[in-house]
Amino acid sequence: MMTLQDIIQSLDRLSARDQEVLFEILQNKRNQDKKIRTLGSLRGKYADIKTSSDEFA
């Protein structure tokens, strides 16, 4: 497994375009995680109950 330091050092070897793609992937992942947390908090005590819309996600 790579350490954080290994990952940071390997970024220098990526092309500018590859760095942009990686950044977009990380942003999308972070936004998706944030969306899931927000939806859970909005649903409050019912956050663990499945709804019909969960089946379509």
N, C-alpha and C positions, 0 to 999 in steps of 0.2 A: 504494500500500500504506500502511496506517495504521501509525504508530509506536506504541510502547507508551504514550507520553504521550497520543497522540490517543485511544487506547482507554480509558485511565483517565479522561480528561476526558469522554468520551461516556457513561460509566457514570452520571454525574449526570443525564443526560437520560432514563434508563430508569426506568420505574415500579418500585415495590418488587417486584411480581410478576415482571416481566421480569428483574430482577436475580436473583431466586431461581431462575428457570428457567435463566438463564445459569450461575449457580453450580452447579446440578445437572448441567448439561451438562459443565462443566469437570471436576467431580468424577468423573463417569462416565468421561470420557476418560482422566483420570489413573489411575483404578482399572483400566481396561482395559489401559493401557500397563504398569502395574505387574504385572498378572496375566500378561501376555505375557512380561515379563522374568523373573518368578518361575518360570513353566513352563519357559522356556529354561534357566534355571540348574539346575532340578531334573533336566532331561534330560541335563545335562552335555555330554559329547562327542557325544552322539546328538541334540543339539538341532536340527541341520540335516536330520535324516532325517525324511521324511514318515511319518506313521502313518495308519491307516485313520480314526482319530478326527479327523484334520485335515480330511478331506473333509466332515465334518458340521458344522464350525464356521462 
